[in-house]
């Protein structure tokens, strides 16, 4: 593989990226040309909100080609295009072969949630001290047990003194919370998500762990639940406040994550008409908020 590197102003990036794909690039990536410097700019936005800025002033564009000849031909074609004005070729370099599966797997290691309760990737052996184990293949879905929001939800499930009863996992990702709930005595578990990849991952992981979980889109939810879990993001959590609270049975629990510490107050206000939401755990700048209904 060979990498063609270019630098482009914001208004030229899309045209250059489109042209690279037409020229048989196997992949095209774009990053801030000032990354890892004091001039680096963060671009982010939550679902339903348009980011304040949609691109960087200068972008580093990288395109991968299967051969050096293809990379050089692409460069020759680009430099004569009118849209390439103000863009610059940075070079062509060979890319070392990598075992990407192995590199990805090395990022995920067994994680202890509480004494005896572990999350263990399918390619690792459980440690001797693990008494209760979730075997996990995260795939493309969020939820490996390593992120603070997931870890706090798992800690809450493991520490719950009351029966979990019927459980709703709204935005289930890999299914890790739904599986944990099933392992900790839930009478029934519905794991819901809008993302087909998440539902596929959750179903696979539930089967691998021998847990009986219903996976589906949000329309699958029915009636009320003794425990409602939602580990997503602050903005959709606020929008979903009436819906999530309506799904909590009297005497049940609402457990929310994906909330930064600085967002806790506004989250409590958003839920005030429906439930008294309080911070019950915090980890690395994130909080877990719960309510008893």
C-alpha positions as semicolon CSV with decimal commas, in nm:
position;residue;x (nm);y (nm);z (nm)
1;X;0,000;0,000;0,000
2;X;0,111;0,356;-0,073
3;X;-0,011;0,675;0,090
4;X;-0,055;1,000;-0,101
5;X;-0,054;1,301;0,134
6;X;-0,194;1,644;0,056
7;X;-0,280;1,965;0,237
8;X;-0,598;2,150;0,142
9;X;-0,800;2,450;0,263
10;X;-1,146;2,373;0,399
11;X;-1,332;2,474;0,082
12;X;-1,129;2,231;-0,135
13;X;-1,141;1,918;0,079
14;X;-1,462;1,765;-0,054
15;X;-1,366;1,808;-0,420
16;X;-1,021;1,660;-0,358
17;X;-1,162;1,366;-0,160
18;X;-1,420;1,292;-0,430
19;X;-1,152;1,305;-0,699
20;X;-0,926;1,068;-0,504
21;X;-1,205;0,813;-0,480
22;X;-1,265;0,842;-0,854
23;X;-0,893;0,780;-0,903
24;X;-0,919;0,440;-0,728
25;X;-0,806;0,537;-0,379
26;X;-0,890;0,251;-0,142
27;X;-0,954;0,493;0,142
28;X;-0,944;0,868;0,205
29;X;-0,901;1,025;0,549
30;X;-0,909;1,390;0,654
31;X;-0,763;1,540;0,971
32;X;-0,666;1,878;1,107
33;X;-0,336;1,988;0,952
34;X;-0,259;2,145;1,291
35;X;-0,327;1,825;1,488
36;X;-0,110;1,782;1,799
37;X;-0,017;2,153;1,800
38;X;-0,152;2,450;1,995
39;X;-0,347;2,552;1,683
40;X;-0,545;2,225;1,671
41;X;-0,922;2,277;1,643
42;X;-1,182;2,042;1,790
43;X;-1,485;1,968;1,573
44;X;-1,775;1,795;1,741
45;X;-2,148;1,808;1,788
46;X;-2,414;1,592;1,944
47;X;-2,695;1,426;1,748
48;X;-2,955;1,680;1,642
49;X;-2,712;1,970;1,674
50;X;-2,515;2,122;1,387
51;X;-2,145;2,171;1,477
52;X;-2,037;2,534;1,499
53;X;-1,770;2,453;1,241
54;X;-1,778;2,179;0,977
55;X;-1,411;2,172;0,874
56;X;-1,061;2,288;0,956
57;X;-0,893;2,588;0,798
58;X;-0,625;2,355;0,664
59;X;-0,671;1,979;0,637
60;X;-0,427;1,695;0,593
61;X;-0,578;1,455;0,338
62;X;-0,439;1,102;0,310
63;X;-0,532;0,854;0,037
64;X;-0,426;0,490;0,022
65;X;-0,352;0,322;-0,311
66;X;-0,269;-0,038;-0,390
67;X;0,047;0,058;-0,583
68;X;0,297;0,342;-0,611
69;X;0,209;0,390;-0,979
70;X;-0,157;0,449;-0,897
71;X;-0,062;0,701;-0,628
72;X;0,165;0,889;-0,868
73;X;-0,097;0,887;-1,143
74;X;-0,353;1,027;-0,899
75;X;-0,114;1,303;-0,795
76;X;-0,048;1,393;-1,160
77;X;-0,421;1,413;-1,231
78;X;-0,496;1,625;-0,926
79;X;-0,238;1,898;-0,975
80;X;-0,384;2,006;-1,312
81;X;-0,741;2,040;-1,181
82;X;-0,887;2,387;-1,125
83;X;-1,013;2,291;-0,779
84;X;-0,658;2,202;-0,670
85;X;-0,564;2,569;-0,638
86;X;-0,423;2,646;-0,290
87;X;-0,368;2,272;-0,231
88;X;-0,025;2,114;-0,190
89;X;0,118;1,767;-0,248
90;X;0,315;1,652;0,056
91;X;0,448;1,324;-0,078
92;X;0,399;0,955;-0,145
93;X;0,520;0,691;0,100
94;X;0,497;0,315;0,140
95;X;0,270;0,199;0,423
96;X;0,397;-0,100;0,625
97;X;0,170;-0,405;0,628
98;X;-0,018;-0,441;0,957
99;X;-0,227;-0,716;1,111
100;X;-0,519;-0,484;1,187
101;X;-0,726;-0,757;1,354
102;X;-0,446;-0,829;1,600
103;X;-0,382;-0,459;1,663
104;X;-0,752;-0,398;1,731
105;X;-0,775;-0,694;1,966
106;X;-0,474;-0,573;2,163
107;X;-0,673;-0,262;2,259
108;X;-0,929;-0,469;2,450
109;X;-0,823;-0,660;2,760
110;X;-1,021;-0,820;3,045
111;X;-1,178;-0,556;3,273
112;X;-1,282;-0,605;3,636
113;X;-1,614;-0,432;3,714
114;X;-1,652;-0,551;4,073
115;X;-1,497;-0,835;4,275
116;X;-1,550;-1,149;4,070
117;X;-1,739;-0,974;3,787
118;X;-1,537;-0,933;3,467
119;X;-1,580;-0,829;3,105
120;X;-1,356;-1,051;2,891
121;X;-1,310;-1,020;2,512
122;X;-1,376;-1,345;2,330
123;X;-1,009;-1,378;2,230
124;X;-0,887;-1,371;2,594
125;X;-0,909;-1,640;2,862
126;X;-1,098;-1,532;3,177
127;X;-0,867;-1,463;3,474
128;X;-0,878;-1,721;3,757
129;X;-1,050;-1,477;3,995
130;X;-1,342;-1,416;3,757
131;X;-1,658;-1,576;3,896
132;X;-1,911;-1,405;3,668
133;X;-1,792;-1,327;3,315
134;X;-1,938;-1,146;3,015
135;X;-1,767;-1,267;2,698
136;X;-1,772;-0,978;2,456
137;X;-1,705;-0,922;2,088
138;X;-1,774;-0,547;2,049
139;X;-1,772;-0,544;1,670
140;X;-1,881;-0,201;1,541
141;X;-2,104;-0,119;1,838
142;X;-2,027;0,094;2,144
143;X;-1,982;-0,080;2,477
144;X;-1,671;-0,274;2,583
145;X;-1,669;-0,199;2,954
146;X;-1,363;0,024;2,930
147;X;-1,542;0,358;2,881
148;X;-1,634;0,533;3,209
149;X;-2,004;0,557;3,119
150;X;-2,031;0,184;3,053
151;X;-1,824;0,098;3,359
152;X;-2,049;0,305;3,588
153;X;-2,365;0,141;3,453
154;X;-2,212;-0,202;3,507
155;X;-2,110;-0,108;3,862
156;X;-2,466;0,005;3,933
157;X;-2,609;-0,323;3,801
158;X;-2,360;-0,532;4,002
159;X;-2,423;-0,335;4,323
160;X;-2,803;-0,321;4,299
161;X;-2,959;-0,446;4,622
162;X;-3,309;-0,471;4,476
163;X;-3,424;-0,714;4,206
164;X;-3,378;-0,562;3,862
165;X;-3,709;-0,706;3,746
166;X;-3,800;-0,635;3,386
167;X;-3,519;-0,431;3,224
168;X;-3,510;-0,192;2,928
169;X;-3,168;-0,110;2,778
170;X;-3,237;0,189;2,550
171;X;-2,949;0,240;2,306
172;X;-2,798;-0,101;2,376
173;X;-2,486;-0,083;2,156
174;X;-2,295;-0,409;2,200
175;X;-2,561;-0,533;2,446
176;X;-2,320;-0,530;2,738
177;X;-2,563;-0,369;2,987
178;X;-2,851;-0,593;2,881
179;X;-2,632;-0,902;2,922
180;X;-2,510;-0,784;3,263
181;X;-2,870;-0,728;3,374
182;X;-2,969;-1,077;3,260
183;X;-2,673;-1,226;3,448
184;X;-2,771;-1,036;3,763
185;X;-3,120;-1,178;3,781
186;X;-3,338;-0,962;3,555
187;X;-3,667;-1,138;3,486
188;X;-3,671;-1,017;3,122
189;X;-3,454;-0,782;2,916
190;X;-3,535;-0,572;2,610
191;X;-3,226;-0,432;2,431
192;X;-3,317;-0,157;2,184
193;X;-3,117;0,042;1,931
194;X;-3,167;0,229;1,604
195;X;-2,840;0,099;1,458
196;X;-2,866;-0,237;1,277
197;X;-2,495;-0,305;1,347
198;X;-2,561;-0,259;1,720
199;X;-2,856;-0,497;1,715
200;X;-2,652;-0,758;1,530
201;X;-2,367;-0,720;1,780
202;X;-2,601;-0,731;2,081
203;X;-2,777;-1,042;1,952
204;X;-2,446;-1,218;1,886
205;X;-2,308;-1,128;2,229
206;X;-2,630;-1,228;2,408
207;X;-2,623;-1,570;2,242
208;X;-2,252;-1,615;2,316
209;X;-2,323;-1,554;2,686
210;X;-2,627;-1,779;2,701
211;X;-2,858;-1,493;2,796
212;X;-3,219;-1,457;2,684
213;X;-3,252;-1,100;2,553
214;X;-3,498;-0,950;2,307
215;X;-3,318;-0,721;2,063
216;X;-3,495;-0,474;1,836
217;X;-3,569;-0,115;1,742
218;X;-3,734;0,120;1,997
219;X;-4,082;0,016;1,879
220;X;-4,023;-0,317;2,053
221;X;-4,061;-0,153;2,396
222;X;-4,389;-0,236;2,564
223;X;-4,543;-0,146;2,897
224;X;-4,329;-0,048;3,192
225;X;-4,003;-0,177;3,335
226;X;-3,861;-0,199;3,686
227;X;-3,522;-0,085;3,550
228;X;-3,462;0,149;3,255
229;X;-3,100;0,195;3,141
230;X;-2,985;0,449;2,881
231;X;-2,616;0,505;2,810
232;X;-2,618;0,741;2,514
233;X;-2,547;1,119;2,499
234;X;-2,676;1,422;2,686
235;X;-2,880;1,582;2,407
236;X;-3,083;1,271;2,312
237;X;-3,124;1,189;2,681
238;X;-3,291;1,527;2,734
239;X;-3,515;1,480;2,431
240;X;-3,610;1,131;2,551
241;X;-3,695;1,238;2,908
242;X;-4,076;1,200;2,876
243;X;-4,046;0,867;2,693
244;X;-3,789;0,709;2,924
245;X;-3,971;0,817;3,239
246;X;-4,301;0,683;3,105
247;X;-4,137;0,342;3,072
248;X;-4,034;0,324;3,440
249;X;-4,280;0,129;3,654
250;X;-4,385;0,271;3,994
251;X;-4,107;0,195;4,239
252;X;-3,865;0,132;3,953
253;X;-3,526;0,282;3,868
254;X;-3,404;0,508;3,589
255;X;-3,029;0,490;3,518
256;X;-2,871;0,739;3,276
257;X;-2,513;0,770;3,148
258;X;-2,328;0,950;2,872
259;X;-2,339;1,270;3,077
260;X;-2,040;1,494;3,148
261;X;-2,005;1,642;3,496
262;X;-2,079;1,990;3,362
263;X;-2,403;1,863;3,206
264;X;-2,547;1,714;3,526
265;X;-2,739;2,024;3,636
266;X;-2,913;2,080;3,303
267;X;-2,993;1,709;3,284
268;X;-3,159;1,721;3,626
269;X;-3,363;2,021;3,511
270;X;-3,473;1,843;3,193
271;X;-3,601;1,549;3,398
272;X;-3,747;1,755;3,685
273;X;-4,108;1,741;3,553
274;X;-4,088;1,362;3,546
275;X;-3,837;1,240;3,807
276;X;-3,584;1,359;4,064
277;X;-3,255;1,280;3,893
278;X;-2,939;1,275;4,104
279;X;-2,571;1,198;4,050
280;X;-2,497;0,857;4,200
281;X;-2,148;0,791;4,059
282;X;-1,867;0,972;3,877
283;X;-1,560;0,861;3,684
284;X;-1,305;1,050;3,475
285;X;-1,526;1,355;3,418
286;X;-1,845;1,157;3,352
287;X;-2,140;1,102;3,585
288;X;-2,408;0,840;3,636
289;X;-2,749;0,986;3,717
290;X;-3,030;0,783;3,869
291;X;-3,386;0,832;3,987
292;X;-3,631;0,621;4,183
293;X;-3,980;0,654;4,042
